[in-house]
């Protein structure tokens, strides 16, 4: 028992946000969520080999507000907040303006502190009454707009107080990619990074970073030896024998092809096929990053309907995302600060070329993207597959969504992948050497 320690929730968030990033210079670390060990927002500074918390509060209420609005819109709190965010861009100005004052009057930022401007007696019943007659898309749009305005002001004040404009963010609020887009566009922010799945699931890694930080300090080691997290493929792998075992019971139903290569897969993509990829080590966190993914041709808008109707059964307003070759990122993303987004954690506005070549992988309402920028060094197999598709089409990206049925976890094993085939109309499953396709 003497070896067991409990590490504060937001300390874990902060250490994960900083150490998984590529930054080792003076860095502003922000964390925010609904609740964690009595806090819901902190400001810390990484400087001179130390991380120092300079502010904490339990007054940041907007993650909780997001939770209640998720419930009021008929979705699952603690799970479907991302759907409210995805719905927000559909709101027109008239509907947004009806709901906007109801959220805008709640809170204000005073330096680093969040304070009530008009505190309701109860968050659930207050909004149920106040939003009566407001349309669902306007509610989502107004909530997202006020969150961005409030949070951007807080970030601006933190930069002004510390003089640091390299920023990282952790905690559940960092999962809001539209908020991260707003932060990245701030003129005060020079560098910005968001690690993979920065909500509570990464706090286990955050705790490990705390321990390593302390070890380095005790041993007199420079903390620069703690390497950035350049990929998220940290989960299970499997053998070819496991693939064979998974296929054996269903081989009479499907066509099995061995020795399949990236060029073969790229040609199927050109033909409009939807392809599951299950190979290598599974990705950590909420995003599929090419090892447990469904991929498709991003230039074919009909693909969205096919995937939703045949496989994913997703809410109609939710977008898919592009995996983009790093060398082609500037062709598709408006990114003057050259912000890296390898984990689908930051939204970007897109170019006219993207709106032509990646239309199926952009948000249908505002045409933004939540990209995975892929380098060969971090995922050679996936990079080479996209490169083959580029050779055939000139398009340096593929549509990417997680390999799962809606409401089920992302697949882990070949057996899980075959179950997705059996319970959907996915065209084929690629195991890295073996292809399982419908007859």
N, C-alpha and C positions, 0 to 999 in steps of 0.2 A: 504493500500500500504506500510505502514511502516514495515509490517511484512514480506514483500517479499524481498528475497535476491538472488543474482546471485552468484554462486560459480564457480570458475575457473575450466575448463574442466579437466585439468591434476591433479588438486588438488583432484577432485572427483575420478579419476582413481587411484591415489596413496592411498587414504584413503580406497577405496574398496579393493584394492589389499592387504593392510596390515590387516585391521580389519576382513575381512572374513577368513583370514588365521589362523592357530592354533598358530602362533608365537606371543609372547609378549616380547621376548628378543630383543636386538639390531638387527635391521633388515634393509637390504638394499632394497629400493623400487625403481623399475624402471618402467617407463611408456614410451610407444612409439606407434605412430599411423601415419596416413597421415597428419592430421591437427586437432587442437582443441584449440580455443581461441588464435591463433597465435603461438602455439608451436606444436612440434611433438615428443619431447623426454624430459624426466626429470629424475633426480636422486635425491632421498630423503633418509633421515635417520630417522628411528624410534628409539629413544633412550631416556631413562629417562622420559617416559611418554609424550614425545613430538615428533611431526613429523616435520622435517625441510628439506625444499628443498635446495639442495646445487648446483644444476646445471639445466639449461634448455636451449633448443635450438630449432630453426626452420630449422635446416640444415640436419636432418635425412630424407633422400629422398627415402629410399627403400620401404616404404609402398606405396608411390606414384608411384614408378617404378612398383611395383607389380600390381597396379591398371591399368597402361597402358598396361602391358604385358597381363593382363587378357583380355583387349579389343582387343589387336592385335591377340590373339589366338582365337578370335571369341566368347568369353564369356562375361558375364555382369559384368562391373566394379562395385565396391561397393557391390557385391553380390557373385561372383563366384571365388574370390581369393582362396578359400579353394580347388576348383577344380584344380587350377594350382599347389597348394601344393600337392594334391593327385596324380597328373600326374607326378611330378618330379622324384619319384623313378624308373619309367619305363625307364628313359634315360640310354643308354649305354655310356661307357666312350668316344667313338669316337664322338658321337653326342653332348655330354655334352661339350667336349673340344673345339668344334667349336664355341659354343656360349659363353663359360665361359669368354674369354678375354674382350668381349664387355661389360659385367657387372662388371668385376673385375677392369677395369680401371676407373670406375666412381668416386668412393669415397674411402676415407681412414679415419681411426680413429686417432685423435691426442689428447691423454689424454681422456677427456670425450667428446670432440667436434668431430663432423663429418665435414669433409671438402671435397670440390670437388677436385678430382685428375685430372679429365678431364671433365669439365662441358659441356654438349651438349646444343645447342641453344634451342632445343625443345624436350621434352621427347617422345612425340608420333612419330613425323616424324623421329627423330634420330633413334629410335629403328626399325621403319618400314624399313628404309633403311639399317641399320647396320646388321640386322638379316636376310636379304634377303638370301634365300638358306639354312638357318638353319632349322632343323626339329623341329616340335612342342614339342616333348618330351625332346630334348636336350635343347631347350629354357627354358622350365619349370625347368629342372634339374639344369641348370647353374644358373638361377636366385635364386633358393632355396639354392644352395651351397654358393653363394656369400653372400646372406643375412645372413646365419648362420655364416660364417667366420667373417664378419664385426661385427655382433652383439655380438658374443662370445668375440671378442677382446674388445669391449666396456664394457661388463660385467666384464671382467678380470681387466680392468683399474679401473673400479668403486670399485671393491673389494680391489684392491691394494691401492687406495686412501683413502678408509674409514676403511680398516681393518676388514670389516664385511663380513662374508661368509654365512649368512642366507639371502636368496634372495626371493623376491616376485616380480611379474611383472603384469602390467595392461595395458590397451589400446588395440586397434585393433590388433597390432602385436602379442599380447599374445594369440590370437586365433590360431596362427601357431604352431600346436602341434609338428611338426618336429623340429622347432627352439627350442621349450621347451625341447625336448629330448636332443638336443645338449647342452643346458645350464645345464641340470641336470647331464650330463656326465662330466662337467668340474671338474677337480681335486680341483680347488679353491672353488667350491660351496659345502658346507656341508649340508645345508638344502634348500629345494626349494618347492614352492607351487604356484599354479595358481588357482584362484577361478572360479566359474561358469560364463561363458559368460563374460569375462573381457573387451569386447569392449564397445561401447557407451551405450548399453542397460542397463548396470549395473551402469551407472553414477548417476541414480536416487538414488540408494542405497548408492553410494559414497557420495552424498550430505547429506544423512541422517547420515552417519558416521561422516562427518565433523561437523554437528550440535551436535551430541552426544559427540564428542570429546571436543567441546567448552563448552558444558554443564558440563561435568565432571571437566574441568579445572576451570570453574566459581564456581562450588559447592565444590571444593576441594576434589573430588572423584578420586580414583585410576581408571585409564582407563582400568585396567584389567577386570572391570565389563562388558566391551563390549565383549560379547561372540563371539567366532568364528562361522562362518556359516557352520554348520556341515551337512546340507542338502539343497537342492534347491527346495523342494516341497512347494512352496510359493503361488501357484495359486489357482484356483477355485476347489472346490469339488462339489459333486452332491448327490442327494438322490436316494433311490431305486425307488421312484415314477417317477423320471425323466427317469430312465432306462426303466421302464414299458411303459411310454409315448412314448419314442423313438422307442421301439420295436413294438408297437401296429400296426402301418401302414404297417409293413413288415412281420408280424408274419406268413403270409401264404407262404412266400418265404423261410423261414429258420426254422431250428429245434431249439427250445428253451429248454434249460435244466436248472433247478434250483438246488440249493444246491451243486454246483460244488466246489471241493476243489483243493488244490495245487497238490495233487497226481494225480488227473484226468488230470490236465493240463500237468504235467510232462510226463505222459504216451502218450499224444497226441504229445508232442515234440519228444519223442522217435520214434513215427510213422512217423516223417518227416513233421508234420503239421506246418504251419506258423500261429501264433496266435497274434492277437492284444490284448493289455492290456489297458483298460481305467478304472481306479479306483483311488480313493483317490485324493489328491490335485495335480493339474497340476504342472509340473516342470517349473521353471523360466529359460529362456534363450534358447540357440540354441541346447541343447542336450536333448534327451529323456533319462530319467534315471529310467525307470521301471514303471512309472505310466501312461504314454502315449507312449507306445513302441510297436513295433512288435518284437516278440522273436521267436527263432528257435534253432534247434540243431546245435551247432557250429562245430561239427565234420563232418558234411555232406556237402561236397563242392558243391553238386548239389543245395543246398538250395540257394546259391547266385544267380544262374540263375533263380530259381523259383521266388524269391522275386523281382528281377529286371524285369522279364518278366510279372509277374502277378500283381504286386502291385506298385512298386516304380518307374519303368521306368527310373532308374538313369543312369548316364554316366557309361559306362562299366568299366572304370578304377578305380572308387571310391570304397573304402573298406567299409565293415561293422565293427562293434566293439563288443568286449566282455564285458559282465557284470560278474565280477569274485568275488566269495566269498573271503572275506578278508583273511581267513585262508588258502586259496589256491593260493594266489597271488604269493608267492615265487615259486610255482611249475610251473608257466607259464611266469612270468616276470623276466627279468634280472634287478634287482633293489637293488644293494648292499648298497645304502644309505637309503633304506626303505622309499622312497618318497611316500607319499600318493597321490592318484589321484582319488578322489570320483566323479569328475565331467567331466571325459573324456577330460581333457585339456592338458595332457602331453603324448607324445609318449614314448613307451618302446620297446627295443629289447626283443625278446622272446626266450624261451627255446625249446629244441627238443620236449618235451612233449606238449607244446602249439602248435607246428607245426603239431602235430598229432591230438590232441583233439580239438583245436580251429581253425583249418585251415580256416573255412568259415568266421571267424571273424577277420582275420589278413589281412594286406595289401598284395595283391597278389604278388607284385613285390619284396618288401624288407622284408616281413614277420614281420613287426613291428605291434604293437597294440596300440590303443588309448583307454585304458580300463576305465571302471567304477569299482572301487574297492568297494564292497558292504558290509556293516556291518549290523548286525541285529538291532543295536541301531538306525540307521539312516533311515532304510526302512525295517521294520520287515516283511511285507507281501512279498515283492520282494525277500528278503533274504530267507525266508522259501520256496518260490516256487523253487528257484535255488537249495536249499538244497534237495528238493524232487527229482529234476532231477539228482542230484549227487548220491542219493541213488540208482537210477535205472541204472545209466550209469558209475558212478565213475568220471564223468566230473563235476568239480566245477564251471561251468560258462554256460552262454547261449549267443547266438548271439543276439544283440540288435540293432535296428535301429528305427528311429522316426516313430510314427503312423501318417502317412499322405500320400497323393498322391504327386508325384514329382511336385514341384513348388507351392504347397499349404501349408498353415500353419499346424503345428502340431495340432491335434484335441484337442478340449477343453471339449466339452460336449458329452454325449451319442448320441445325434442326429448327431453330427459331425462324431462319430465313425461308426454309421450305414451308413452314406453317403460314407465312405471309403469302407465298405463292398459292397455297391451297385455298386460302380464304380471300383472295382478291383476283383481279384480272391483270396483274403485273405480267408484262410480256416475257421477261426472262430474268434469271438470277446469275450473276457473275461471281465466281469464287476465286478469281485470280488466275486460274488455269482451266477450270471446268465451267462450262456454261449449261445451265438448265433452262430450256425454253419450251413454250407451249407448242404442241404438235400442230 
